[in-house]
Amino acid sequence: MNQDRQSAKAELFLEPHYLLRIRSESGGASGEVWLRNIKGHGADTHLFNVPRQESAEELKRWAERAVRAYEEG
């Protein structure tokens, strides 16, 4: 039996400088937060992974709190 799972992907801006890349999975979502390269020179910078949450909305809330903590140092 082939148990490969397809995951849907989406991107969501978190404030002007951050991007949340979401992977929808069976029973939840996980993702990554990236620092956007606004100036257009080079690639975006991966900041951290977001652990699996039960929904994309919960994932977004977790990522927003993590970005605030990141900015506060």
N, C-alpha and C positions, 0 to 999 in steps of 0.2 A: 504494500500500500504506500503510495507516494504522499508524504505529509508536508510537502513544501507549501509554505504559506506566502501568499502575496500580501505585501503591506502597501497601503496607500501613503503617499507622501504629500506634504503641504508646507508652505512657508508663511510665517506671520511676523510682521514687524512689531518689535517691542521697543517703543520709543524710536527716535530717528536713527539711533546708532546700533541697534541690536536686531538680530534676526533669529527667530525660533524656527528650526526645521523639525517638523513633526512627522513621525512615522506611526500611522494608525495600525494597530495589531489586534488580533483576536482578543477581546476582553480588555482593551485599553489602548494607551498611546505612550510612546517614549519620544525622545528628541535630543536636540543639541542646540546650544545657544552660541551664536557667532557674533563677533564684533564686525560690523559692516565697514568696508573700505569706501567711505563716502567720496573721497577724492578721485577714485577710479584708477589708482596706481597700485597694481598688485592684487592679491587675493584677500578675501575676508579672513579673519582670524578666529579659529575655534577657541572658545573660552571654556566650556564645560558641557558634559552630558547631563541630560535631565532624566532621572529615573522614571520607570514606567509608572503611570498614573491610570486610574480607572476610566478617565475620559480626557478628550483634548482640552476641554475647558479647565479641568484640574491641572493639567500639564501647563497650560498658559499661566495660571495663577502661581504655580510653583516657580516657573521660570521668571515671572515678574518679581517675585520676592527675592530670588537668587540674584537677579540683576541689581536690585536695590542694594543688597548686601555687598555685592562686588564693587559697586560705585562708592559705597561708604568706606570700603577698605577693611 
